[in-house]
Each structure stands twice: as structure tokens, then as C-alpha cells.
Amino acid sequence: MRTLIFDLSNIMYLSGYRQDPLVDNDSAAEEIAERAAVYMRAWYRTFSPDHFVFACDSSRYWRRELFPDYKGHRVEDTLKK
């Protein structure tokens, strides 16, 4: 069985990163969403999964609840104000 996991935060970041900064905000959101859909369709066709999962960010960070040391080795950014 093949399962494809879509990391929506990453996909939206990649879609927005390629966004033309001169495009107005209203059409920019539509363009980013369409680009994300194109990426996901391509990956779906490439891998032909039996199932797929959409992983999204949340204000509740479940990994930290299950694994308290998750990313605990990272040094805090001292340049933040």
C-alpha cells in the first residue's frame, strides 16, 4: 500500500516563493492556490498512491505533546527582538 503525505505548509511556501511580487494581492492568493494544486496533482500522478494525507499546521503542536524533546536541541534565535 502506498500513502502520499502532502505537507500543506511546505507546498504553500513553495507556491508563494515563486510568486511574482508585482501581482496584486487578490490574484496572488488564487495563483498560489492554483500552483499548489498543480504540484499536488503532479505528485499524485507520479506516485499513484492508494491513499493520501494532508498534513497541516495547527496552534496545538501534537509532536511536542508526544515527544517533549522534539526539536529541543535547537538553539533559540538570539537575534529576535
N, CA, C and O atoms as a Maestro MAE file, in Angstrom:
{
 s_m_m2io_version
 :::
 2.0.0
}

f_m_ct {
 s_m_title
 :::
 protein
 m_atom[324] {
  # First column is atom index #
  i_m_mmod_type
  r_m_x_coord
  r_m_y_coord
  r_m_z_coord
  i_m_residue_number
  s_m_chain_name
  s_m_pdb_residue_name
  s_m_pdb_atom_name
  i_m_atomic_number
  :::
  1 25 0.842 -1.177 0.000 1 A "MET " " N  " 7
  2 3 0.000 0.000 0.000 1 A "MET " " CA " 6
  3 2 0.893 1.248 0.000 1 A "MET " " C  " 6
  4 15 1.861 1.328 0.757 1 A "MET " " O  " 8
  5 25 0.560 2.209 -0.850 2 A "ARG " " N  " 7
  6 3 1.302 3.463 -0.938 2 A "ARG " " CA " 6
  7 2 0.469 4.601 -0.366 2 A "ARG " " C  " 6
  8 15 -0.703 4.765 -0.707 2 A "ARG " " O  " 8
  9 25 1.088 5.378 0.502 3 A "THR " " N  " 7
  10 3 0.434 6.555 1.058 3 A "THR " " CA " 6
  11 2 1.293 7.767 0.745 3 A "THR " " C  " 6
  12 15 2.498 7.762 0.994 3 A "THR " " O  " 8
  13 25 0.685 8.787 0.210 4 A "LEU " " N  " 7
  14 3 1.380 10.027 -0.112 4 A "LEU " " CA " 6
  15 2 0.947 11.079 0.901 4 A "LEU " " C  " 6
  16 15 -0.248 11.288 1.114 4 A "LEU " " O  " 8
  17 25 1.917 11.740 1.525 5 A "ILE " " N  " 7
  18 3 1.624 12.761 2.521 5 A "ILE " " CA " 6
  19 2 1.957 14.121 1.935 5 A "ILE " " C  " 6
  20 15 3.090 14.369 1.520 5 A "ILE " " O  " 8
  21 25 0.969 14.996 1.902 6 A "PHE " " N  " 7
  22 3 1.167 16.357 1.433 6 A "PHE " " CA " 6
  23 2 1.374 17.267 2.632 6 A "PHE " " C  " 6
  24 15 0.479 17.398 3.467 6 A "PHE " " O  " 8
  25 25 2.529 17.893 2.731 7 A "ASP " " N  " 7
  26 3 2.811 18.869 3.778 7 A "ASP " " CA " 6
  27 2 2.326 20.222 3.253 7 A "ASP " " C  " 6
  28 15 3.042 20.902 2.518 7 A "ASP " " O  " 8
  29 25 1.115 20.603 3.631 8 A "LEU " " N  " 7
  30 3 0.498 21.794 3.058 8 A "LEU " " CA " 6
  31 2 1.269 23.076 3.357 8 A "LEU " " C  " 6
  32 15 1.301 23.975 2.517 8 A "LEU " " O  " 8
  33 25 1.881 23.182 4.517 9 A "SER " " N  " 7
  34 3 2.661 24.386 4.830 9 A "SER " " CA " 6
  35 2 3.823 24.518 3.856 9 A "SER " " C  " 6
  36 15 4.087 25.604 3.339 9 A "SER " " O  " 8
  37 25 4.508 23.423 3.611 10 A "ASN " " N  " 7
  38 3 5.643 23.451 2.701 10 A "ASN " " CA " 6
  39 2 5.188 23.727 1.273 10 A "ASN " " C  " 6
  40 15 5.817 24.511 0.563 10 A "ASN " " O  " 8
  41 25 4.109 23.094 0.853 11 A "ILE " " N  " 7
  42 3 3.604 23.290 -0.506 11 A "ILE " " CA " 6
  43 2 3.190 24.748 -0.717 11 A "ILE " " C  " 6
  44 15 3.495 25.332 -1.756 11 A "ILE " " O  " 8
  45 25 2.504 25.332 0.254 12 A "MET " " N  " 7
  46 3 2.086 26.725 0.116 12 A "MET " " CA " 6
  47 2 3.294 27.660 0.134 12 A "MET " " C  " 6
  48 15 3.315 28.661 -0.581 12 A "MET " " O  " 8
  49 25 4.298 27.337 0.948 13 A "TYR " " N  " 7
  50 3 5.519 28.144 0.969 13 A "TYR " " CA " 6
  51 2 6.193 28.103 -0.402 13 A "TYR " " C  " 6
  52 15 6.564 29.142 -0.947 13 A "TYR " " O  " 8
  53 25 6.348 26.900 -0.955 14 A "LEU " " N  " 7
  54 3 6.975 26.777 -2.272 14 A "LEU " " CA " 6
  55 2 6.173 27.494 -3.343 14 A "LEU " " C  " 6
  56 15 6.744 28.130 -4.229 14 A "LEU " " O  " 8
  57 25 4.862 27.396 -3.268 15 A "SER " " N  " 7
  58 3 3.999 28.058 -4.246 15 A "SER " " CA " 6
  59 2 4.107 29.579 -4.133 15 A "SER " " C  " 6
  60 15 4.151 30.277 -5.146 15 A "SER " " O  " 8
  61 25 4.149 30.083 -2.915 16 A "GLY " " N  " 7
  62 3 4.255 31.521 -2.699 16 A "GLY " " CA " 6
  63 2 5.626 32.074 -3.000 16 A "GLY " " C  " 6
  64 15 5.760 33.223 -3.421 16 A "GLY " " O  " 8
  65 25 6.646 31.264 -2.787 17 A "TYR " " N  " 7
  66 3 8.032 31.689 -3.026 17 A "TYR " " CA " 6
  67 2 8.231 32.048 -4.492 17 A "TYR " " C  " 6
  68 15 9.004 32.949 -4.817 17 A "TYR " " O  " 8
  69 25 7.540 31.351 -5.365 18 A "ARG " " N  " 7
  70 3 7.669 31.595 -6.800 18 A "ARG " " CA " 6
  71 2 6.728 32.687 -7.292 18 A "ARG " " C  " 6
  72 15 6.670 32.977 -8.487 18 A "ARG " " O  " 8
  73 25 6.001 33.282 -6.371 19 A "GLN " " N  " 7
  74 3 5.016 34.301 -6.722 19 A "GLN " " CA " 6
  75 2 5.699 35.580 -7.219 19 A "GLN " " C  " 6
  76 15 6.696 36.021 -6.648 19 A "GLN " " O  " 8
  77 25 5.162 36.157 -8.266 20 A "ASP " " N  " 7
  78 3 5.638 37.428 -8.792 20 A "ASP " " CA " 6
  79 2 5.240 38.534 -7.816 20 A "ASP " " C  " 6
  80 15 4.050 38.713 -7.556 20 A "ASP " " O  " 8
  81 25 6.196 39.277 -7.272 21 A "PRO " " N  " 7
  82 3 5.861 40.310 -6.278 21 A "PRO " " CA " 6
  83 2 5.052 41.465 -6.857 21 A "PRO " " C  " 6
  84 15 4.497 42.259 -6.098 21 A "PRO " " O  " 8
  85 25 4.969 41.578 -8.166 22 A "LEU " " N  " 7
  86 3 4.236 42.677 -8.783 22 A "LEU " " CA " 6
  87 2 2.756 42.375 -8.988 22 A "LEU " " C  " 6
  88 15 1.989 43.256 -9.377 22 A "LEU " " O  " 8
  89 25 2.346 41.119 -8.726 23 A "VAL " " N  " 7
  90 3 0.947 40.737 -8.883 23 A "VAL " " CA " 6
  91 2 0.159 41.255 -7.683 23 A "VAL " " C  " 6
  92 15 0.635 41.178 -6.551 23 A "VAL " " O  " 8
  93 25 -1.049 41.784 -7.922 24 A "ASP " " N  " 7
  94 3 -1.841 42.305 -6.805 24 A "ASP " " CA " 6
  95 2 -2.267 41.168 -5.870 24 A "ASP " " C  " 6
  96 15 -2.300 40.005 -6.270 24 A "ASP " " O  " 8
  97 25 -2.587 41.516 -4.633 25 A "ASN " " N  " 7
  98 3 -2.855 40.518 -3.591 25 A "ASN " " CA " 6
  99 2 -4.043 39.618 -3.891 25 A "ASN " " C  " 6
  100 15 -4.007 38.431 -3.568 25 A "ASN " " O  " 8
  101 25 -5.095 40.153 -4.501 26 A "ASP " " N  " 7
  102 3 -6.280 39.342 -4.780 26 A "ASP " " CA " 6
  103 2 -5.964 38.198 -5.731 26 A "ASP " " C  " 6
  104 15 -6.343 37.057 -5.467 26 A "ASP " " O  " 8
  105 25 -5.293 38.475 -6.805 27 A "SER " " N  " 7
  106 3 -4.982 37.408 -7.759 27 A "SER " " CA " 6
  107 2 -3.787 36.579 -7.292 27 A "SER " " C  " 6
  108 15 -3.617 35.442 -7.733 27 A "SER " " O  " 8
  109 25 -2.956 37.132 -6.406 28 A "ALA " " N  " 7
  110 3 -1.799 36.391 -5.899 28 A "ALA " " CA " 6
  111 2 -2.252 35.167 -5.114 28 A "ALA " " C  " 6
  112 15 -1.681 34.088 -5.275 28 A "ALA " " O  " 8
  113 25 -3.266 35.316 -4.272 29 A "ALA " " N  " 7
  114 3 -3.756 34.188 -3.475 29 A "ALA " " CA " 6
  115 2 -4.296 33.080 -4.377 29 A "ALA " " C  " 6
  116 15 -4.051 31.898 -4.135 29 A "ALA " " O  " 8
  117 25 -5.025 33.468 -5.408 30 A "GLU " " N  " 7
  118 3 -5.554 32.477 -6.351 30 A "GLU " " CA " 6
  119 2 -4.426 31.779 -7.104 30 A "GLU " " C  " 6
  120 15 -4.472 30.570 -7.331 30 A "GLU " " O  " 8
  121 25 -3.423 32.547 -7.485 31 A "GLU " " N  " 7
  122 3 -2.290 31.983 -8.217 31 A "GLU " " CA " 6
  123 2 -1.504 30.996 -7.350 31 A "GLU " " C  " 6
  124 15 -1.088 29.940 -7.827 31 A "GLU " " O  " 8
  125 25 -1.307 31.339 -6.092 32 A "ILE " " N  " 7
  126 3 -0.596 30.452 -5.168 32 A "ILE " " CA " 6
  127 2 -1.382 29.164 -4.963 32 A "ILE " " C  " 6
  128 15 -0.803 28.077 -4.979 32 A "ILE " " O  " 8
  129 25 -2.689 29.272 -4.771 33 A "ALA " " N  " 7
  130 3 -3.529 28.084 -4.578 33 A "ALA " " CA " 6
  131 2 -3.519 27.206 -5.824 33 A "ALA " " C  " 6
  132 15 -3.455 25.982 -5.711 33 A "ALA " " O  " 8
  133 25 -3.579 27.800 -6.990 34 A "GLU " " N  " 7
  134 3 -3.556 27.022 -8.235 34 A "GLU " " CA " 6
  135 2 -2.206 26.326 -8.422 34 A "GLU " " C  " 6
  136 15 -2.157 25.168 -8.835 34 A "GLU " " O  " 8
  137 25 -1.121 27.023 -8.121 35 A "ARG " " N  " 7
  138 3 0.211 26.425 -8.235 35 A "ARG " " CA " 6
  139 2 0.347 25.246 -7.268 35 A "ARG " " C  " 6
  140 15 0.928 24.220 -7.621 35 A "ARG " " O  " 8
  141 25 -0.184 25.386 -6.055 36 A "ALA " " N  " 7
  142 3 -0.149 24.286 -5.083 36 A "ALA " " CA " 6
  143 2 -0.922 23.088 -5.616 36 A "ALA " " C  " 6
  144 15 -0.473 21.949 -5.488 36 A "ALA " " O  " 8
  145 25 -2.086 23.342 -6.213 37 A "ALA " " N  " 7
  146 3 -2.894 22.251 -6.777 37 A "ALA " " CA " 6
  147 2 -2.147 21.548 -7.911 37 A "ALA " " C  " 6
  148 15 -2.214 20.325 -8.037 37 A "ALA " " O  " 8
  149 25 -1.443 22.316 -8.728 38 A "VAL " " N  " 7
  150 3 -0.659 21.726 -9.826 38 A "VAL " " CA " 6
  151 2 0.431 20.819 -9.268 38 A "VAL " " C  " 6
  152 15 0.634 19.712 -9.767 38 A "VAL " " O  " 8
  153 25 1.139 21.284 -8.228 39 A "TYR " " N  " 7
  154 3 2.178 20.456 -7.596 39 A "TYR " " CA " 6
  155 2 1.581 19.145 -7.086 39 A "TYR " " C  " 6
  156 15 2.116 18.067 -7.348 39 A "TYR " " O  " 8
  157 25 0.470 19.247 -6.357 40 A "MET " " N  " 7
  158 3 -0.127 18.051 -5.761 40 A "MET " " CA " 6
  159 2 -0.636 17.078 -6.817 40 A "MET " " C  " 6
  160 15 -0.493 15.866 -6.663 40 A "MET " " O  " 8
  161 25 -1.226 17.598 -7.885 41 A "ARG " " N  " 7
  162 3 -1.668 16.706 -8.973 41 A "ARG " " CA " 6
  163 2 -0.484 15.979 -9.594 41 A "ARG " " C  " 6
  164 15 -0.568 14.786 -9.883 41 A "ARG " " O  " 8
  165 25 0.614 16.692 -9.798 42 A "ALA " " N  " 7
  166 3 1.809 16.076 -10.404 42 A "ALA " " CA " 6
  167 2 2.360 14.979 -9.502 42 A "ALA " " C  " 6
  168 15 2.706 13.900 -9.984 42 A "ALA " " O  " 8
  169 25 2.446 15.240 -8.208 43 A "TRP " " N  " 7
  170 3 2.968 14.225 -7.287 43 A "TRP " " CA " 6
  171 2 2.016 13.037 -7.194 43 A "TRP " " C  " 6
  172 15 2.453 11.890 -7.108 43 A "TRP " " O  " 8
  173 25 0.720 13.314 -7.211 44 A "TYR " " N  " 7
  174 3 -0.268 12.233 -7.161 44 A "TYR " " CA " 6
  175 2 -0.116 11.334 -8.394 44 A "TYR " " C  " 6
  176 15 -0.123 10.109 -8.274 44 A "TYR " " O  " 8
  177 25 0.018 11.933 -9.554 45 A "ARG " " N  " 7
  178 3 0.177 11.147 -10.789 45 A "ARG " " CA " 6
  179 2 1.506 10.401 -10.817 45 A "ARG " " C  " 6
  180 15 1.579 9.282 -11.324 45 A "ARG " " O  " 8
  181 25 2.544 11.007 -10.281 46 A "THR " " N  " 7
  182 3 3.872 10.384 -10.268 46 A "THR " " CA " 6
  183 2 3.906 9.150 -9.377 46 A "THR " " C  " 6
  184 15 4.442 8.116 -9.774 46 A "THR " " O  " 8
  185 25 3.339 9.248 -8.176 47 A "PHE " " N  " 7
  186 3 3.446 8.167 -7.198 47 A "PHE " " CA " 6
  187 2 2.258 7.213 -7.187 47 A "PHE " " C  " 6
  188 15 2.368 6.122 -6.627 47 A "PHE " " O  " 8
  189 25 1.143 7.577 -7.777 48 A "SER " " N  " 7
  190 3 -0.069 6.742 -7.824 48 A "SER " " CA " 6
  191 2 -0.370 6.083 -6.475 48 A "SER " " C  " 6
  192 15 -0.395 4.856 -6.378 48 A "SER " " O  " 8
  193 25 -0.599 6.891 -5.433 49 A "PRO " " N  " 7
  194 3 -0.823 6.312 -4.105 49 A "PRO " " CA " 6
  195 2 -2.203 5.678 -3.970 49 A "PRO " " C  " 6
  196 15 -3.141 6.018 -4.690 49 A "PRO " " O  " 8
  197 25 -2.297 4.747 -3.026 50 A "ASP " " N  " 7
  198 3 -3.596 4.164 -2.671 50 A "ASP " " CA " 6
  199 2 -4.373 5.115 -1.754 50 A "ASP " " C  " 6
  200 15 -5.603 5.160 -1.772 50 A "ASP " " O  " 8
  201 25 -3.617 5.869 -0.954 51 A "HIS " " N  " 7
  202 3 -4.196 6.819 -0.002 51 A "HIS " " CA " 6
  203 2 -3.332 8.068 0.000 51 A "HIS " " C  " 6
  204 15 -2.168 8.034 -0.398 51 A "HIS " " O  " 8
  205 25 -3.915 9.170 0.454 52 A "PHE " " N  " 7
  206 3 -3.116 10.369 0.658 52 A "PHE " " CA " 6
  207 2 -3.586 11.082 1.912 52 A "PHE " " C  " 6
  208 15 -4.738 10.965 2.329 52 A "PHE " " O  " 8
  209 25 -2.645 11.834 2.508 53 A "VAL " " N  " 7
  210 3 -2.894 12.536 3.762 53 A "VAL " " CA " 6
  211 2 -2.468 13.987 3.570 53 A "VAL " " C  " 6
  212 15 -1.435 14.261 2.958 53 A "VAL " " O  " 8
  213 25 -3.264 14.914 4.092 54 A "PHE " " N  " 7
  214 3 -2.890 16.316 4.098 54 A "PHE " " CA " 6
  215 2 -2.437 16.672 5.514 54 A "PHE " " C  " 6
  216 15 -3.222 16.594 6.460 54 A "PHE " " O  " 8
  217 25 -1.185 17.059 5.653 55 A "ALA " " N  " 7
  218 3 -0.649 17.471 6.953 55 A "ALA " " CA " 6
  219 2 -0.683 18.990 7.014 55 A "ALA " " C  " 6
  220 15 -0.177 19.670 6.121 55 A "ALA " " O  " 8
  221 25 -1.286 19.516 8.080 56 A "CYS " " N  " 7
  222 3 -1.453 20.967 8.232 56 A "CYS " " CA " 6
  223 2 -0.856 21.422 9.556 56 A "CYS " " C  " 6
  224 15 -0.732 20.641 10.499 56 A "CYS " " O  " 8
  225 25 -0.494 22.686 9.609 57 A "ASP " " N  " 7
  226 3 -0.038 23.268 10.865 57 A "ASP " " CA " 6
  227 2 -1.233 23.559 11.754 57 A "ASP " " C  " 6
  228 15 -2.363 23.701 11.289 57 A "ASP " " O  " 8
  229 25 -0.956 23.643 13.031 58 A "SER " " N  " 7
  230 3 -2.007 23.932 13.995 58 A "SER " " CA " 6
  231 2 -1.390 24.690 15.158 58 A "SER " " C  " 6
  232 15 -0.181 24.627 15.382 58 A "SER " " O  " 8
  233 25 -2.211 25.392 15.881 59 A "SER " " N  " 7
  234 3 -1.697 26.071 17.073 59 A "SER " " CA " 6
  235 2 -1.342 25.053 18.150 59 A "SER " " C  " 6
  236 15 -0.524 25.336 19.025 59 A "SER " " O  " 8
  237 25 -1.946 23.880 18.094 60 A "ARG " " N  " 7
  238 3 -1.626 22.782 19.022 60 A "ARG " " CA " 6
  239 2 -0.558 21.913 18.359 60 A "ARG " " C  " 6
  240 15 -0.799 21.300 17.319 60 A "ARG " " O  " 8
  241 25 0.606 21.870 18.965 61 A "TYR " " N  " 7
  242 3 1.738 21.176 18.368 61 A "TYR " " CA " 6
  243 2 1.807 19.755 18.923 61 A "TYR " " C  " 6
  244 15 2.459 19.519 19.940 61 A "TYR " " O  " 8
  245 25 1.147 18.816 18.267 62 A "TRP " " N  " 7
  246 3 0.995 17.456 18.779 62 A "TRP " " CA " 6
  247 2 2.334 16.745 18.951 62 A "TRP " " C  " 6
  248 15 2.470 15.926 19.860 62 A "TRP " " O  " 8
  249 25 3.314 17.027 18.119 63 A "ARG " " N  " 7
  250 3 4.605 16.337 18.265 63 A "ARG " " CA " 6
  251 2 5.233 16.623 19.621 63 A "ARG " " C  " 6
  252 15 5.808 15.738 20.255 63 A "ARG " " O  " 8
  253 25 5.115 17.870 20.052 64 A "ARG " " N  " 7
  254 3 5.711 18.247 21.325 64 A "ARG " " CA " 6
  255 2 4.978 17.574 22.486 64 A "ARG " " C  " 6
  256 15 5.586 17.278 23.515 64 A "ARG " " O  " 8
  257 25 3.681 17.334 22.325 65 A "GLU " " N  " 7
  258 3 2.925 16.639 23.373 65 A "GLU " " CA " 6
  259 2 3.365 15.177 23.480 65 A "GLU " " C  " 6
  260 15 3.465 14.637 24.582 65 A "GLU " " O  " 8
  261 25 3.628 14.537 22.338 66 A "LEU " " N  " 7
  262 3 4.072 13.143 22.344 66 A "LEU " " CA " 6
  263 2 5.547 12.997 22.670 66 A "LEU " " C  " 6
  264 15 5.952 12.056 23.353 66 A "LEU " " O  " 8
  265 25 6.354 13.940 22.175 67 A "PHE " " N  " 7
  266 3 7.804 13.896 22.350 67 A "PHE " " CA " 6
  267 2 8.264 15.251 22.884 67 A "PHE " " C  " 6
  268 15 8.579 16.145 22.098 67 A "PHE " " O  " 8
  269 25 8.308 15.417 24.205 68 A "PRO " " N  " 7
  270 3 8.652 16.721 24.792 68 A "PRO " " CA " 6
  271 2 9.987 17.298 24.310 68 A "PRO " " C  " 6
  272 15 10.165 18.516 24.313 68 A "PRO " " O  " 8
  273 25 10.923 16.444 23.898 69 A "ASP " " N  " 7
  274 3 12.230 16.929 23.436 69 A "ASP " " CA " 6
  275 2 12.275 17.189 21.933 69 A "ASP " " C  " 6
  276 15 13.349 17.427 21.380 69 A "ASP " " O  " 8
  277 25 11.113 17.145 21.262 70 A "TYR " " N  " 7
  278 3 11.078 17.355 19.823 70 A "TYR " " CA " 6
  279 2 11.672 18.720 19.483 70 A "TYR " " C  " 6
  280 15 11.199 19.750 19.964 70 A "TYR " " O  " 8
  281 25 12.694 18.717 18.667 71 A "LYS " " N  " 7
  282 3 13.445 19.913 18.271 71 A "LYS " " CA " 6
  283 2 14.015 20.636 19.484 71 A "LYS " " C  " 6
  284 15 14.289 21.834 19.421 71 A "LYS " " O  " 8
  285 25 14.195 19.923 20.576 72 A "GLY " " N  " 7
  286 3 14.742 20.514 21.789 72 A "GLY " " CA " 6
  287 2 16.207 20.857 21.691 72 A "GLY " " C  " 6
  288 15 16.716 21.633 22.500 72 A "GLY " " O  " 8
  289 25 16.899 20.293 20.715 73 A "HIS " " N  " 7
  290 3 18.323 20.549 20.548 73 A "HIS " " CA " 6
  291 2 18.608 21.883 19.858 73 A "HIS " " C  " 6
  292 15 19.757 22.323 19.816 73 A "HIS " " O  " 8
  293 25 17.579 22.523 19.321 74 A "ARG " " N  " 7
  294 3 17.765 23.773 18.590 74 A "ARG " " CA " 6
  295 2 18.063 24.925 19.552 74 A "ARG " " C  " 6
  296 15 17.460 25.044 20.618 74 A "ARG " " O  " 8
  297 25 18.995 25.751 19.146 75 A "VAL " " N  " 7
  298 3 19.347 26.925 19.935 75 A "VAL " " CA " 6
  299 2 18.373 28.033 19.584 75 A "VAL " " C  " 6
  300 15 18.079 28.257 18.410 75 A "VAL " " O  " 8
  301 25 17.866 28.734 20.603 76 A "GLU " " N  " 7
  302 3 16.945 29.835 20.356 76 A "GLU " " CA " 6
  303 2 17.652 30.930 19.566 76 A "GLU " " C  " 6
  304 15 18.846 31.166 19.751 76 A "GLU " " O  " 8
  305 25 16.911 31.594 18.688 77 A "ASP " " N  " 7
  306 3 17.448 32.681 17.891 77 A "ASP " " CA " 6
  307 2 17.633 33.898 18.765 77 A "ASP " " C  " 6
  308 15 16.655 34.490 19.221 77 A "ASP " " O  " 8
  309 25 18.878 34.283 19.006 78 A "THR " " N  " 7
  310 3 19.167 35.413 19.890 78 A "THR " " CA " 6
  311 2 18.982 36.744 19.176 78 A "THR " " C  " 6
  312 15 19.003 37.795 19.817 78 A "THR " " O  " 8
  313 25 18.800 36.714 17.838 79 A "LEU " " N  " 7
  314 3 18.634 37.965 17.098 79 A "LEU " " CA " 6
  315 2 17.192 38.451 17.093 79 A "LEU " " C  " 6
  316 15 16.922 39.577 16.677 79 A "LEU " " O  " 8
  317 25 16.264 37.618 17.550 80 A "LYS " " N  " 7
  318 3 14.864 38.048 17.588 80 A "LYS " " CA " 6
  319 2 14.690 39.162 18.612 80 A "LYS " " C  " 6
  320 15 15.342 39.170 19.656 80 A "LYS " " O  " 8
  321 25 13.814 40.086 18.304 81 A "LYS " " N  " 7
  322 3 13.603 41.220 19.223 81 A "LYS " " CA " 6
  323 2 12.327 41.053 19.977 81 A "LYS " " C  " 6
  324 15 11.978 41.903 20.796 81 A "LYS " " O  " 8
  :::
 }
 m_bond[323] {
  # First column is bond index #
  i_m_from
  i_m_to
  i_m_order
  :::
  1 1 2 1
  2 2 3 1
  3 3 4 2
  4 3 5 1
  5 5 6 1
  6 6 7 1
  7 7 8 2
  8 7 9 1
  9 9 10 1
  10 10 11 1
  11 11 12 2
  12 11 13 1
  13 13 14 1
  14 14 15 1
  15 15 16 2
  16 15 17 1
  17 17 18 1
  18 18 19 1
  19 19 20 2
  20 19 21 1
  21 21 22 1
  22 22 23 1
  23 23 24 2
  24 23 25 1
  25 25 26 1
  26 26 27 1
  27 27 28 2
  28 27 29 1
  29 29 30 1
  30 30 31 1
  31 31 32 2
  32 31 33 1
  33 33 34 1
  34 34 35 1
  35 35 36 2
  36 35 37 1
  37 37 38 1
  38 38 39 1
  39 39 40 2
  40 39 41 1
  41 41 42 1
  42 42 43 1
  43 43 44 2
  44 43 45 1
  45 45 46 1
  46 46 47 1
  47 47 48 2
  48 47 49 1
  49 49 50 1
  50 50 51 1
  51 51 52 2
  52 51 53 1
  53 53 54 1
  54 54 55 1
  55 55 56 2
  56 55 57 1
  57 57 58 1
  58 58 59 1
  59 59 60 2
  60 59 61 1
  61 61 62 1
  62 62 63 1
  63 63 64 2
  64 63 65 1
  65 65 66 1
  66 66 67 1
  67 67 68 2
  68 67 69 1
  69 69 70 1
  70 70 71 1
  71 71 72 2
  72 71 73 1
  73 73 74 1
  74 74 75 1
  75 75 76 2
  76 75 77 1
  77 77 78 1
  78 78 79 1
  79 79 80 2
  80 79 81 1
  81 81 82 1
  82 82 83 1
  83 83 84 2
  84 83 85 1
  85 85 86 1
  86 86 87 1
  87 87 88 2
  88 87 89 1
  89 89 90 1
  90 90 91 1
  91 91 92 2
  92 91 93 1
  93 93 94 1
  94 94 95 1
  95 95 96 2
  96 95 97 1
  97 97 98 1
  98 98 99 1
  99 99 100 2
  100 99 101 1
  101 101 102 1
  102 102 103 1
  103 103 104 2
  104 103 105 1
  105 105 106 1
  106 106 107 1
  107 107 108 2
  108 107 109 1
  109 109 110 1
  110 110 111 1
  111 111 112 2
  112 111 113 1
  113 113 114 1
  114 114 115 1
  115 115 116 2
  116 115 117 1
  117 117 118 1
  118 118 119 1
  119 119 120 2
  120 119 121 1
  121 121 122 1
  122 122 123 1
  123 123 124 2
  124 123 125 1
  125 125 126 1
  126 126 127 1
  127 127 128 2
  128 127 129 1
  129 129 130 1
  130 130 131 1
  131 131 132 2
  132 131 133 1
  133 133 134 1
  134 134 135 1
  135 135 136 2
  136 135 137 1
  137 137 138 1
  138 138 139 1
  139 139 140 2
  140 139 141 1
  141 141 142 1
  142 142 143 1
  143 143 144 2
  144 143 145 1
  145 145 146 1
  146 146 147 1
  147 147 148 2
  148 147 149 1
  149 149 150 1
  150 150 151 1
  151 151 152 2
  152 151 153 1
  153 153 154 1
  154 154 155 1
  155 155 156 2
  156 155 157 1
  157 157 158 1
  158 158 159 1
  159 159 160 2
  160 159 161 1
  161 161 162 1
  162 162 163 1
  163 163 164 2
  164 163 165 1
  165 165 166 1
  166 166 167 1
  167 167 168 2
  168 167 169 1
  169 169 170 1
  170 170 171 1
  171 171 172 2
  172 171 173 1
  173 173 174 1
  174 174 175 1
  175 175 176 2
  176 175 177 1
  177 177 178 1
  178 178 179 1
  179 179 180 2
  180 179 181 1
  181 181 182 1
  182 182 183 1
  183 183 184 2
  184 183 185 1
  185 185 186 1
  186 186 187 1
  187 187 188 2
  188 187 189 1
  189 189 190 1
  190 190 191 1
  191 191 192 2
  192 191 193 1
  193 193 194 1
  194 194 195 1
  195 195 196 2
  196 195 197 1
  197 197 198 1
  198 198 199 1
  199 199 200 2
  200 199 201 1
  201 201 202 1
  202 202 203 1
  203 203 204 2
  204 203 205 1
  205 205 206 1
  206 206 207 1
  207 207 208 2
  208 207 209 1
  209 209 210 1
  210 210 211 1
  211 211 212 2
  212 211 213 1
  213 213 214 1
  214 214 215 1
  215 215 216 2
  216 215 217 1
  217 217 218 1
  218 218 219 1
  219 219 220 2
  220 219 221 1
  221 221 222 1
  222 222 223 1
  223 223 224 2
  224 223 225 1
  225 225 226 1
  226 226 227 1
  227 227 228 2
  228 227 229 1
  229 229 230 1
  230 230 231 1
  231 231 232 2
  232 231 233 1
  233 233 234 1
  234 234 235 1
  235 235 236 2
  236 235 237 1
  237 237 238 1
  238 238 239 1
  239 239 240 2
  240 239 241 1
  241 241 242 1
  242 242 243 1
  243 243 244 2
  244 243 245 1
  245 245 246 1
  246 246 247 1
  247 247 248 2
  248 247 249 1
  249 249 250 1
  250 250 251 1
  251 251 252 2
  252 251 253 1
  253 253 254 1
  254 254 255 1
  255 255 256 2
  256 255 257 1
  257 257 258 1
  258 258 259 1
  259 259 260 2
  260 259 261 1
  261 261 262 1
  262 262 263 1
  263 263 264 2
  264 263 265 1
  265 265 266 1
  266 266 267 1
  267 267 268 2
  268 267 269 1
  269 269 270 1
  270 270 271 1
  271 271 272 2
  272 271 273 1
  273 273 274 1
  274 274 275 1
  275 275 276 2
  276 275 277 1
  277 277 278 1
  278 278 279 1
  279 279 280 2
  280 279 281 1
  281 281 282 1
  282 282 283 1
  283 283 284 2
  284 283 285 1
  285 285 286 1
  286 286 287 1
  287 287 288 2
  288 287 289 1
  289 289 290 1
  290 290 291 1
  291 291 292 2
  292 291 293 1
  293 293 294 1
  294 294 295 1
  295 295 296 2
  296 295 297 1
  297 297 298 1
  298 298 299 1
  299 299 300 2
  300 299 301 1
  301 301 302 1
  302 302 303 1
  303 303 304 2
  304 303 305 1
  305 305 306 1
  306 306 307 1
  307 307 308 2
  308 307 309 1
  309 309 310 1
  310 310 311 1
  311 311 312 2
  312 311 313 1
  313 313 314 1
  314 314 315 1
  315 315 316 2
  316 315 317 1
  317 317 318 1
  318 318 319 1
  319 319 320 2
  320 319 321 1
  321 321 322 1
  322 322 323 1
  323 323 324 2
  :::
 }
}
